């Protein structure tokens, strides 16, 4: 583990922002950092694409988290003073084109350039396929089940992590074995069936994941994933699911035999999709 309290004294450049998602536009800011760079995360409490410390898995730069509640009252001068106190060797600040800071977010790039006696780099709005990339746009895609578009803008497979919990107990007996998870911090994709990879103890498995109310059985909401062509005996408490493509919407089946046939079709389709994916 990095000793961040020691590293701060050596930081010469920082990128400032919320950085939920660590997506393509965010990476454009990070490209401007020097070898002694760091990422300053303003933690709003609303991050659900990469909540809490999950951002650290998507960059090699150290991250420092500042709760918005602790700094939102600061004047522009007080904010700059805080940065210089925290990072005494700071020479360069990188921000996005719409960066705001300080009390009531009333200060912007002009104030930053006037008050900071160093270089301020402003990164323009980043687009892909003619669409501006923002975390809120990616959230919309995920909420609507358009995982392929979300992944394109994230430049990685969208993933959630959760705690392994006991399911309804009929999967392995009536259909196929599934791993059920409880996920509380992440934005969960729209209800449906997804081709996915499931990560258990750092091992990656092809899988098909169900999200939604189990309309054909107990009617309860669930997130459950089936490992394709593998049987996991000992499942660790923490499970990660990487979403690749939505296969179909959730629907109710009249009987268990019809449901099982559909599940087997879903597995086959997921397997075909995942054969062409490398992560």
Kinemage of the C-alpha trace (Angstrom):
@kinemage 1
@onewidth
@group {chain A} dominant
@subgroup {mainchain}
@vectorlist {calphas} color= white
{ca unk a 1} P 0.000 0.000 0.000
{ca unk a 2} L 1.268 3.469 -0.894
{ca unk a 3} L 2.075 5.867 1.920
{ca unk a 4} L 0.004 8.803 0.700
{ca unk a 5} L 1.035 11.073 3.591
{ca unk a 6} L 4.637 10.813 2.366
{ca unk a 7} L 3.806 11.032 -1.327
{ca unk a 8} L 1.929 14.322 -0.997
{ca unk a 9} L 5.144 16.203 -0.378
{ca unk a 10} L 6.460 15.078 -3.765
{ca unk a 11} L 3.383 15.798 -5.887
{ca unk a 12} L 4.016 18.396 -8.611
{ca unk a 13} L 0.786 18.148 -10.626
{ca unk a 14} L -2.826 17.324 -9.800
{ca unk a 15} L -6.063 16.719 -11.696
{ca unk a 16} L -9.153 17.885 -9.802
{ca unk a 17} L -12.696 16.569 -10.248
{ca unk a 18} L -15.344 14.115 -9.132
{ca unk a 19} L -14.110 11.395 -11.515
{ca unk a 20} L -17.000 8.999 -10.982
{ca unk a 21} L -16.565 6.348 -13.659
{ca unk a 22} L -12.935 7.148 -14.477
{ca unk a 23} L -14.175 7.273 -18.073
{ca unk a 24} L -12.593 8.396 -21.351
{ca unk a 25} L -13.006 12.113 -20.657
{ca unk a 26} L -11.423 11.740 -17.225
{ca unk a 27} L -8.479 9.885 -18.735
{ca unk a 28} L -7.864 12.900 -20.984
{ca unk a 29} L -7.174 14.949 -17.843
{ca unk a 30} L -4.870 12.305 -16.421
{ca unk a 31} L -2.788 12.339 -19.612
{ca unk a 32} L -1.725 15.897 -18.712
{ca unk a 33} L -0.206 14.862 -15.370
{ca unk a 34} L 3.547 14.506 -15.015
{ca unk a 35} L 5.358 11.554 -13.452
{ca unk a 36} L 4.787 13.021 -9.981
{ca unk a 37} L 1.093 13.591 -10.607
{ca unk a 38} L -1.896 12.754 -8.455
{ca unk a 39} L -5.673 12.765 -8.708
{ca unk a 40} L -7.673 14.930 -6.321
{ca unk a 41} L -11.182 13.503 -6.000
{ca unk a 42} L -13.947 15.778 -4.763
{ca unk a 43} L -16.222 13.226 -3.126
{ca unk a 44} L -19.854 14.322 -3.378
{ca unk a 45} L -21.326 11.155 -1.901
{ca unk a 46} L -23.285 10.505 -5.095
{ca unk a 47} L -20.672 8.472 -6.966
{ca unk a 48} L -22.171 5.140 -8.003
{ca unk a 49} L -20.197 4.172 -11.117
{ca unk a 50} L -16.961 3.862 -9.149
{ca unk a 51} L -18.037 4.457 -5.539
{ca unk a 52} L -15.632 5.000 -2.661
{ca unk a 53} L -12.113 3.730 -3.402
{ca unk a 54} L -13.075 1.808 -6.562
{ca unk a 55} L -11.572 4.567 -8.719
{ca unk a 56} L -8.109 3.383 -7.692
{ca unk a 57} L -8.431 0.259 -9.849
{ca unk a 58} L -8.558 2.390 -13.007
{ca unk a 59} L -5.367 4.447 -12.723
{ca unk a 60} L -1.734 4.162 -11.698
{ca unk a 61} L -1.754 7.639 -10.117
{ca unk a 62} L -2.343 8.042 -6.379
{ca unk a 63} L -5.765 9.374 -5.431
{ca unk a 64} L -6.619 11.722 -2.590
{ca unk a 65} L -10.241 12.104 -1.523
{ca unk a 66} L -11.760 15.356 -0.258
{ca unk a 67} L -15.390 15.235 0.945
{ca unk a 68} L -17.304 18.104 -0.623
{ca unk a 69} L -18.855 18.916 2.756
{ca unk a 70} L -15.403 19.765 4.102
{ca unk a 71} L -14.397 22.212 1.376
{ca unk a 72} L -17.539 23.642 -0.219
{ca unk a 73} L -17.550 26.651 2.117
{ca unk a 74} L -14.043 27.786 1.126
{ca unk a 75} L -13.334 30.965 -0.782
{ca unk a 76} L -11.177 30.737 -3.901
{ca unk a 77} L -8.102 31.895 -1.969
{ca unk a 78} L -8.752 29.430 0.834
{ca unk a 79} L -9.130 26.560 -1.632
{ca unk a 80} L -5.826 27.377 -3.376
{ca unk a 81} L -4.134 27.791 0.007
{ca unk a 82} L -5.369 24.356 1.027
{ca unk a 83} L -3.929 22.794 -2.137
{ca unk a 84} L -0.551 24.471 -1.633
{ca unk a 85} L -0.482 23.387 1.981
{ca unk a 86} L -1.310 19.801 1.041
{ca unk a 87} L 1.000 19.724 -1.998
{ca unk a 88} L 3.916 22.120 -1.302
{ca unk a 89} L 5.693 21.334 -4.600
{ca unk a 90} L 2.583 21.839 -6.734
{ca unk a 91} L 3.394 23.400 -10.123
{ca unk a 92} L 0.470 22.362 -12.318
{ca unk a 93} L -3.304 21.930 -11.963
{ca unk a 94} L -5.425 20.116 -14.573
{ca unk a 95} L -9.189 20.641 -14.714
{ca unk a 96} L -12.074 20.133 -17.098
{ca unk a 97} L -13.636 22.934 -19.126
{ca unk a 98} L -16.615 23.230 -16.738
{ca unk a 99} L -14.674 23.154 -13.467
{ca unk a 100} L -16.241 25.056 -10.560
{ca unk a 101} L -15.084 25.268 -6.965
{ca unk a 102} L -15.427 27.042 -3.630
{ca unk a 103} L -18.431 28.485 -1.841
{ca unk a 104} L -21.633 27.755 -3.784
{ca unk a 105} L -19.406 26.668 -6.707
{ca unk a 106} L -19.142 30.371 -7.526
{ca unk a 107} L -15.500 30.254 -8.639
{ca unk a 108} L -14.175 28.940 -11.921
{ca unk a 109} L -11.178 28.624 -14.196
{ca unk a 110} L -10.511 32.378 -14.370
{ca unk a 111} L -10.183 32.519 -10.578
{ca unk a 112} L -7.943 29.467 -10.587
{ca unk a 113} L -5.599 31.042 -13.128
{ca unk a 114} L -5.498 34.344 -11.229
{ca unk a 115} L -4.777 32.856 -7.812
{ca unk a 116} L -2.545 29.875 -8.586
{ca unk a 117} L 1.059 30.833 -9.269
{ca unk a 118} L 1.665 27.900 -11.585
{ca unk a 119} L 0.365 26.303 -14.762
{ca unk a 120} L -3.361 25.660 -15.194
{ca unk a 121} L -4.323 23.236 -17.966
{ca unk a 122} L -7.957 23.230 -19.053
{ca unk a 123} L -9.115 20.146 -20.978
{ca unk a 124} L -11.894 20.732 -23.498
{ca unk a 125} L -15.110 18.738 -23.562
{ca unk a 126} L -14.347 15.246 -24.876
{ca unk a 127} L -16.670 13.581 -27.378
{ca unk a 128} L -16.983 10.167 -28.968
{ca unk a 129} L -19.247 9.426 -31.920
{ca unk a 130} L -20.440 13.020 -31.662
{ca unk a 131} L -21.653 12.613 -28.065
{ca unk a 132} L -20.099 14.507 -25.151
{ca unk a 133} L -18.858 12.086 -22.510
{ca unk a 134} L -20.084 12.816 -18.991
{ca unk a 135} L -20.788 10.545 -16.035
{ca unk a 136} L -24.477 11.475 -16.136
{ca unk a 137} L -24.698 10.296 -19.776
{ca unk a 138} L -23.103 6.974 -18.899
{ca unk a 139} L -25.536 6.575 -16.000
{ca unk a 140} L -28.422 7.005 -18.436
{ca unk a 141} L -27.067 4.277 -20.694
{ca unk a 142} L -26.648 1.892 -17.768
{ca unk a 143} L -30.097 2.689 -16.388
{ca unk a 144} L -31.565 1.990 -19.834
{ca unk a 145} L -29.631 -1.264 -20.220
{ca unk a 146} L -27.425 -0.002 -23.056
{ca unk a 147} L -24.288 -1.568 -21.631
{ca unk a 148} L -22.412 -1.647 -24.932
{ca unk a 149} L -22.660 2.133 -25.296
{ca unk a 150} L -21.780 2.681 -21.624
{ca unk a 151} L -18.723 0.468 -22.004
{ca unk a 152} L -17.661 2.370 -25.112
{ca unk a 153} L -17.635 5.636 -23.173
{ca unk a 154} L -16.082 4.087 -20.075
{ca unk a 155} L -13.426 2.392 -22.226
{ca unk a 156} L -13.904 -0.713 -20.089
{ca unk a 157} L -16.627 -3.117 -19.059
{ca unk a 158} L -18.977 -1.632 -16.490
{ca unk a 159} L -18.745 -3.599 -13.271
{ca unk a 160} L -20.458 -3.859 -9.920
{ca unk a 161} L -19.303 -5.567 -6.738
{ca unk a 162} L -21.427 -7.133 -4.077
{ca unk a 163} L -21.601 -9.546 -1.191
{ca unk a 164} L -22.439 -13.187 -1.862
{ca unk a 165} L -25.791 -14.044 -0.244
{ca unk a 166} L -28.075 -17.066 -0.051
{ca unk a 167} L -30.610 -17.319 -2.893
{ca unk a 168} L -34.045 -18.928 -3.059
{ca unk a 169} L -32.475 -22.395 -3.248
{ca unk a 170} L -34.221 -23.761 -6.353
{ca unk a 171} L -31.735 -22.697 -9.034
{ca unk a 172} L -29.420 -25.697 -8.894
{ca unk a 173} L -32.353 -28.096 -8.422
{ca unk a 174} L -34.777 -26.818 -11.060
{ca unk a 175} L -32.645 -24.761 -13.477
{ca unk a 176} L -28.920 -23.973 -13.174
{ca unk a 177} L -26.781 -23.007 -10.214
{ca unk a 178} L -26.471 -19.278 -9.589
{ca unk a 179} L -24.512 -16.981 -7.314
{ca unk a 180} L -26.669 -14.313 -5.678
{ca unk a 181} L -25.205 -10.997 -4.613
{ca unk a 182} L -26.347 -8.007 -2.618
{ca unk a 183} L -25.124 -4.748 -4.178
{ca unk a 184} L -25.711 -1.484 -2.327
{ca unk a 185} L -23.181 1.095 -3.563
{ca unk a 186} L -23.191 0.731 -7.352
{ca unk a 187} L -25.663 1.790 -10.000
{ca unk a 188} L -27.277 -1.500 -11.053
{ca unk a 189} L -28.153 -1.877 -14.756
{ca unk a 190} L -31.729 -2.100 -15.972
{ca unk a 191} L -33.568 -5.351 -15.278
{ca unk a 192} L -32.755 -8.052 -17.794
{ca unk a 193} L -30.314 -10.782 -18.733
{ca unk a 194} L -26.708 -9.929 -19.572
{ca unk a 195} L -23.662 -11.640 -21.011
{ca unk a 196} L -21.032 -11.011 -18.357
{ca unk a 197} L -17.811 -12.014 -16.703
{ca unk a 198} L -17.882 -12.868 -13.013
{ca unk a 199} L -14.757 -12.324 -10.919
{ca unk a 200} L -14.253 -14.520 -7.855
{ca unk a 201} L -10.954 -14.524 -5.948
{ca unk a 202} L -9.322 -12.716 -8.902
{ca unk a 203} L -10.390 -15.491 -11.282
{ca unk a 204} L -12.510 -14.480 -14.277
{ca unk a 205} L -15.344 -16.731 -15.470
{ca unk a 206} L -17.736 -16.439 -18.396
{ca unk a 207} L -21.232 -15.960 -17.031
{ca unk a 208} L -24.805 -14.918 -17.673
{ca unk a 209} L -26.312 -12.496 -15.164
{ca unk a 210} L -29.953 -11.926 -14.236
{ca unk a 211} L -31.167 -8.634 -12.739
{ca unk a 212} L -34.747 -7.955 -11.696
{ca unk a 213} L -37.766 -9.494 -10.028
{ca unk a 214} L -37.980 -13.278 -10.384
{ca unk a 215} L -41.357 -13.108 -12.099
{ca unk a 216} L -41.623 -16.860 -12.712
{ca unk a 217} L -40.749 -18.015 -9.175
{ca unk a 218} L -40.920 -16.027 -5.919
{ca unk a 219} L -41.293 -12.553 -7.426
{ca unk a 220} L -38.418 -11.129 -5.360
{ca unk a 221} L -35.757 -8.788 -6.706
{ca unk a 222} L -32.391 -10.430 -7.303
{ca unk a 223} L -28.985 -10.065 -8.874
{ca unk a 224} L -27.740 -13.531 -9.709
{ca unk a 225} L -25.076 -14.840 -12.009
{ca unk a 226} L -24.492 -18.280 -13.492
{ca unk a 227} L -20.936 -19.391 -14.166
{ca unk a 228} L -20.778 -21.025 -17.603
{ca unk a 229} L -19.141 -24.458 -17.790
{ca unk a 230} L -17.650 -24.150 -14.295
{ca unk a 231} L -18.745 -25.171 -10.834
{ca unk a 232} L -17.401 -22.991 -8.032
{ca unk a 233} L -17.281 -24.927 -4.776
{ca unk a 234} L -16.103 -22.230 -2.381
{ca unk a 235} L -17.372 -18.749 -3.171
{ca unk a 236} L -15.663 -15.808 -1.491
{ca unk a 237} L -17.814 -13.146 0.216
{ca unk a 238} L -17.001 -10.544 -2.460
{ca unk a 239} L -18.119 -11.041 -6.076
{ca unk a 240} L -17.604 -8.708 -9.048
{ca unk a 241} L -19.659 -8.782 -12.246
{ca unk a 242} L -18.468 -7.172 -15.491
{ca unk a 243} L -21.309 -6.491 -17.926
{ca unk a 244} L -20.671 -6.987 -21.638
{ca unk a 245} L -24.015 -6.979 -23.450
{ca unk a 246} L -27.706 -7.141 -22.653
{ca unk a 247} L -29.318 -10.256 -24.119
{ca unk a 248} L -32.998 -9.681 -23.408
{ca unk a 249} L -35.562 -8.149 -21.062
{ca unk a 250} L -36.897 -9.908 -18.010
{ca unk a 251} L -40.230 -11.661 -18.536
{ca unk a 252} L -42.571 -14.149 -16.900
{ca unk a 253} L -42.799 -17.766 -18.062
{ca unk a 254} L -45.842 -20.001 -17.675
{ca unk a 255} L -43.944 -23.023 -16.372
{ca unk a 256} L -40.519 -24.138 -15.179
{ca unk a 257} L -39.723 -26.191 -18.284
{ca unk a 258} L -40.187 -23.175 -20.565
{ca unk a 259} L -38.109 -21.042 -18.218
{ca unk a 260} L -35.309 -23.602 -18.116
{ca unk a 261} L -35.222 -23.799 -21.906
{ca unk a 262} L -34.908 -19.998 -22.071
{ca unk a 263} L -32.132 -20.040 -19.461
{ca unk a 264} L -30.180 -22.584 -21.500
{ca unk a 265} L -30.660 -20.432 -24.601
{ca unk a 266} L -29.396 -17.413 -22.653
{ca unk a 267} L -26.315 -19.364 -21.577
{ca unk a 268} L -25.586 -20.401 -25.152
{ca unk a 269} L -25.975 -16.861 -26.458
{ca unk a 270} L -23.806 -15.432 -23.673
{ca unk a 271} L -21.133 -17.994 -24.372
{ca unk a 272} L -21.074 -16.991 -28.051
{ca unk a 273} L -20.816 -13.290 -27.194
{ca unk a 274} L -18.082 -13.796 -24.612
{ca unk a 275} L -15.974 -15.975 -26.918
{ca unk a 276} L -15.241 -12.822 -28.905
{ca unk a 277} L -14.395 -10.635 -25.891
{ca unk a 278} L -11.020 -10.191 -24.248
{ca unk a 279} L -10.620 -8.126 -21.060
